[in-house]
Amino acid sequence: MTERLFWRDAYVKDFSAKILSIRDSALVLDRTCFFPEGGGQVSDSGSLNGVRVIDVRAEGEEILHLVQDPSSFKEGQEVQGVIDWERRYRIMRLHSAAHVVFFCFREKFDPECTASSGKVDDEKERSDYLFAKELTPEVLKTVEDYANEIIVKGLGVKIWFEDAEAREVNPWTGAAAPVEAGLRRKWKIEGFPEMECGGTHVNDTSEIGRIVLKRGKNPGRGRKRIEVYLA
Ligand SMILES: [Zn+2]
């Protein structure tokens, strides 16, 4: 099992860990602050003992770190890990921004609106909204202004775990996830509904800074794509 240090504290940039096993070019560590690709968030980049980490994947309870050259590593070895913090921090800011935009959009235009779970990297976040009306520049501008108003308030981002028998309806996707007991990770900022999220987030909305919204390419199936950028 790999302990997910990024869940306890998203601001940890470096760490030491033990190699539990090596599979092909992937190292399984006992703990890590490398975020594995999932929930629409890209994996972290960085290095282990100075060797580049190319990709990070979760497999059950374990996190696999695909390295450029595994030849210098052996099982049981202690390694020093460091993530590319500047990149990760941009991802955190964009991921938190996307949640704010989603709730602002619902509040202003359609309280029942859902979106396909977004995709976020260090450049932009994009989500496909199931929005029946036209996504005009005015609609985007209204949401952008409102989101920036919320962001600048410096609202605290709360993240916690809940033991749940069944997952309730996710406000983001509108889907009732399959019944499966276990810990659920919850996300909330003051004044907005809570939702599930396994990603990494800033502690305070003011860290996001100003954002800009753009209309993305039409993904089809009646959905409208909104892209979030850091100004
Ligand atoms: Zn999220």
Residues whose N, C-alpha, C, O or C-beta is under 5 A from the ligand:
A	BS01	ZN	E196 C197 G199
